Amino acid sequence: MSTMKLSVLQRLPLFYHWNAGEIGSKVEPALLSELSGESDSDDNLIGLKLLSYPDHQAWEVMHKISQYLNGIGIENSIIENEGEPCLFINSQDEPIALCRLKNIGIAIADFIPVNPSF
């Protein structure tokens, strides 16, 4: 995969899970009580959105990123979230996925709340 011009992904601030009966096609935010349960931690997803491309190119770039992750054995889905293409991966795959994406030249931005409370 060639390096994509100024590709920046931002991690979404919430954890997600597949909407009941729609694995791979629809997500919903996970509740805090769901995150604390050990047995369901395998089903938690993280979302990544593309910051560096206009809408018409974002889908194409996300598909290239998705294909790359599929090629290294990381399952993922591209789903529209708040009008934008977002890539969702299992939270257990996050460290290796982000490391591999950084290695091909994609910057990863953490979500920073506008009004952080200290």
C-alpha positions as CSV (number, residue, x, y, z in Angstrom):
1,M,0.0,0.0,0.0
2,S,1.4,3.3,-1.0
3,T,1.6,6.2,1.5
4,M,-1.5,8.3,1.3
5,K,-1.1,12.0,1.2
6,L,-1.7,13.5,4.7
7,S,-3.9,10.8,6.1
8,V,-5.0,11.5,9.6
9,L,-7.3,9.3,11.6
10,Q,-8.9,10.4,14.9
11,R,-10.1,7.9,17.5
12,L,-13.7,8.5,18.4
13,P,-14.2,9.2,22.1
14,L,-16.6,6.3,22.9
15,F,-16.4,2.6,22.8
16,Y,-19.0,0.9,20.6
17,H,-20.6,-2.5,20.0
18,W,-22.5,-4.0,17.2
19,N,-26.2,-3.2,17.2
20,A,-28.2,-6.4,18.0
21,G,-28.6,-8.5,14.9
22,E,-26.5,-6.2,12.6
23,I,-22.9,-7.3,13.1
24,G,-20.8,-5.5,10.6
25,S,-23.4,-3.0,9.5
26,K,-24.5,-0.8,12.5
27,V,-22.9,0.2,15.7
28,E,-24.1,1.9,18.9
29,P,-22.2,3.4,21.8
30,A,-21.5,1.0,24.6
31,L,-22.8,1.9,28.0
32,L,-20.4,2.4,30.9
33,S,-21.8,-0.7,32.7
34,E,-21.2,-2.8,29.5
35,L,-17.5,-1.7,29.5
36,S,-16.9,-2.9,33.1
37,G,-18.0,-6.5,32.4
38,E,-15.1,-8.8,31.7
39,S,-17.1,-11.2,29.5
40,D,-18.3,-8.6,27.0
41,S,-14.9,-6.9,26.6
42,D,-14.2,-9.0,23.5
43,D,-17.1,-7.3,21.7
44,N,-16.1,-3.7,22.3
45,L,-15.2,-1.7,19.2
46,I,-13.3,1.5,18.7
47,G,-14.1,3.9,15.9
48,L,-11.7,5.9,13.7
49,K,-12.7,8.8,11.5
50,L,-10.7,10.4,8.8
51,L,-9.8,14.1,9.3
52,S,-7.7,14.9,6.3
53,Y,-9.9,14.4,3.2
54,P,-13.1,15.9,2.0
55,D,-16.2,13.7,2.0
56,H,-16.1,12.5,-1.6
57,Q,-12.5,11.2,-1.1
58,A,-12.9,10.0,2.5
59,W,-14.8,6.9,1.5
60,E,-12.2,5.8,-1.0
61,V,-9.3,6.4,1.5
62,M,-11.2,4.5,4.2
63,H,-11.7,1.6,1.9
64,K,-7.9,1.5,1.2
65,I,-7.2,1.5,4.9
66,S,-9.8,-1.2,5.5
67,Q,-8.2,-3.4,2.8
68,Y,-4.8,-2.9,4.3
69,L,-6.1,-4.0,7.8
70,N,-7.9,-7.0,6.3
71,G,-4.6,-7.9,4.6
72,I,-2.9,-8.2,8.0
73,G,-5.7,-10.1,9.6
74,I,-7.5,-7.3,11.4
75,E,-11.3,-7.5,10.9
76,N,-12.9,-4.1,10.4
77,S,-16.0,-2.4,9.0
78,I,-16.6,1.0,7.5
79,I,-19.9,2.4,8.7
80,E,-21.4,5.8,8.3
81,N,-21.4,7.6,11.7
82,E,-22.8,11.1,11.9
83,G,-22.6,11.5,8.2
84,E,-18.9,10.4,7.9
85,P,-17.3,7.1,7.0
86,C,-15.8,5.6,10.2
87,L,-13.7,2.5,10.6
88,F,-14.6,0.2,13.4
89,I,-12.3,-2.4,14.8
90,N,-12.3,-4.7,17.8
91,S,-10.8,-2.8,20.8
92,Q,-8.3,-5.7,21.4
93,D,-6.9,-5.1,17.9
94,E,-6.4,-1.4,18.5
95,P,-2.6,-1.5,19.5
96,I,-1.5,-3.5,16.6
97,A,-3.8,-1.8,14.1
98,L,-2.7,1.7,15.1
99,C,1.0,0.7,15.1
100,R,0.7,-0.8,11.6
101,L,-1.2,2.2,10.3
102,K,1.5,4.6,11.7
103,N,4.1,2.4,10.0
104,I,2.6,3.2,6.6
105,G,2.5,6.9,7.2
106,I,-1.0,7.5,8.7
107,A,-1.1,9.9,11.6
108,I,-3.3,9.0,14.6
109,A,-4.9,11.8,16.6
110,D,-6.4,11.2,20.0
111,F,-9.7,12.7,20.8
112,I,-9.3,15.7,23.1
113,P,-12.5,17.1,24.7
114,V,-13.1,20.8,24.1
115,N,-13.7,21.5,27.8
116,P,-11.5,19.0,29.7
117,S,-12.2,18.8,33.5
118,F,-9.1,18.6,35.6
